[in-house]
């Protein structure tokens, strides 16, 4: 049965029908579990939004999402972060952080100083130039996110935020404890 014939004048129904034809969701069958379909829809949505943000960062600022995320973390911690802490926050290897740090330090946006309590560790922080650069990018980034989510009313946004928070708690409870 044609779904658009069921509810011909409901634009939200048309959007849901269109969404089912896109990306990862095409892998789900009608008889698949609802949670599998939900997972695929979340994955498709996240992938699509991330791709658009990557594209805009590259076109507007000539920067990668990885660099933006790196700078965002350092912006939050004005006093700086140890390299291994930044690596953990970004969920990447220390080698990735080292490579980005080398590039950003050469560009004058990141400062690397020896940690006073550990001669083997480095503290990373944004330079004044790095802070100004990030602030400019962050303002536009925020507008892009608002634009991409503009089709959702605030009640829906709050509900999704709350429900995804519940999901994260559930997933964390089901994770096996780290190996000793």
C-alpha positions in Angstrom: 0.0 0.0 0.0 1.3 3.5 -0.8 1.9 5.2 2.5 1.3 8.7 1.1 -2.3 7.5 0.2 -2.9 6.7 3.9 -2.4 10.3 5.1 -2.2 12.5 2.0 -1.9 15.9 3.7 0.4 15.2 6.7 3.8 16.6 5.9 5.4 14.9 8.9 4.2 11.5 7.5 5.7 12.3 4.1 9.0 13.2 5.8 9.0 9.9 7.7 8.3 8.0 4.5 11.1 9.9 2.8 13.5 9.1 5.7 12.8 5.4 5.3 14.2 5.5 1.8 17.5 7.1 2.8 20.9 5.8 3.8 21.4 3.1 6.5 17.6 2.7 6.9 17.3 1.0 3.5 19.0 -2.0 5.1 16.1 -2.6 7.5 13.2 -4.8 6.4 9.6 -4.5 7.4 9.9 -7.5 9.7 13.0 -6.2 11.5 12.7 -5.3 15.2 11.7 -1.7 15.9 14.9 -1.1 17.9 17.0 -2.1 14.9 15.0 0.4 12.7 15.6 3.0 15.4 19.3 2.3 15.6 19.6 2.6 11.8 17.6 5.8 11.8 19.8 7.3 14.5 22.9 6.2 12.6 21.6 7.7 9.3 20.7 11.0 11.0 24.0 11.3 12.7 26.0 10.4 9.6 24.0 12.9 7.5 24.4 15.8 10.0 28.1 15.0 10.5 28.7 14.9 6.8 27.1 18.3 6.3 29.1 19.9 9.2 32.3 18.4 7.8 31.5 19.9 4.4 30.7 23.4 5.9 33.8 23.5 8.1 36.0 22.5 5.1 34.3 25.0 2.8 34.0 28.0 5.2 37.2 27.6 7.3 39.4 25.1 5.6 39.4 22.9 8.7 38.5 19.3 9.5 35.9 18.2 12.0 38.7 16.5 14.0 40.6 19.9 14.3 37.3 21.7 15.3 36.6 19.0 18.0 40.2 19.2 19.2 39.9 23.0 19.5 36.5 22.8 21.1 37.8 20.6 24.0 40.7 23.0 24.6 38.4 26.0 24.5 36.4 24.5 27.3 39.5 24.1 29.5 41.2 27.5 29.4 43.9 26.1 31.8 44.7 23.4 29.2 44.5 19.6 29.2 47.1 16.9 29.4 47.5 15.3 26.0 46.3 11.9 27.2 43.1 13.5 28.8 42.4 15.3 25.5 42.9 12.0 23.7 40.4 10.3 26.0 37.8 13.2 25.5 38.2 13.0 21.8 38.1 9.1 21.8 41.2 8.9 19.6 44.7 7.5 20.0 47.5 9.6 21.5 49.2 9.4 18.0 46.2 11.2 16.5 46.4 13.9 19.1 50.1 14.3 18.7 49.7 14.7 14.9 47.0 17.4 15.3 49.0 19.1 18.0 52.1 19.3 15.8 50.1 20.9 13.0 48.1 23.3 15.2 51.2 24.3 17.1 53.0 25.2 13.8 50.0 27.3 12.9 50.2 29.2 16.2 46.8 28.1 17.6 48.0 25.6 20.2 50.6 25.9 22.9 52.3 22.8 24.3 54.0 23.2 27.7 55.6 20.6 30.0 53.3 19.4 32.8 54.8 20.6 36.1 53.9 17.4 37.9 55.0 15.0 35.2 58.0 15.6 32.9 56.7 13.0 30.4 53.4 14.8 30.0 52.4 17.8 28.0 49.7 20.4 28.7 47.9 21.7 25.6 46.0 25.0 25.5 44.8 27.3 22.8 46.8 30.5 22.2 44.9 33.8 22.0 44.9 33.4 18.2 43.5 29.9 18.6 40.7 31.1 21.0 39.7 33.9 18.6 39.7 31.5 15.6 37.6 28.9 17.5 35.1 31.5 18.7 34.5 32.6 15.1 34.0 29.0 13.9 31.9 28.0 16.9 29.4 30.9 16.3 28.8 29.7 12.7 28.8 26.0 13.8 26.0 26.8 16.3 23.9 28.5 13.6 24.4 25.5 11.3 23.2 23.1 14.0 20.1 25.4 14.7 19.4 25.4 10.9 19.7 21.6 10.6 17.4 21.0 13.5 15.0 23.8 12.7 12.2 21.4 11.6 11.9 20.2 15.2 9.9 22.1 17.8 11.4 22.6 21.2 9.2 20.1 22.9 10.4 17.4 20.5 14.0 18.5 21.0 13.7 18.2 24.8 12.0 14.8 24.5 14.6 13.4 22.2 17.4 14.7 24.4 15.8 13.1 27.5 15.1 9.8 25.7 18.6 9.6 24.2 20.0 10.3 27.7 18.0 7.4 29.0 19.3 5.2 26.2 22.9 6.2 27.0 22.4 5.3 30.7 21.0 1.9 29.7 23.8 1.2 27.3 26.4 2.2 29.9 24.8 -0.2 32.5 25.1 -3.0 30.0 28.8 -2.4 29.2 31.1 -5.1 30.7 33.5 -3.7 33.3 37.0 -2.8 32.0 39.6 -5.5 32.2 41.9 -5.3 35.2 
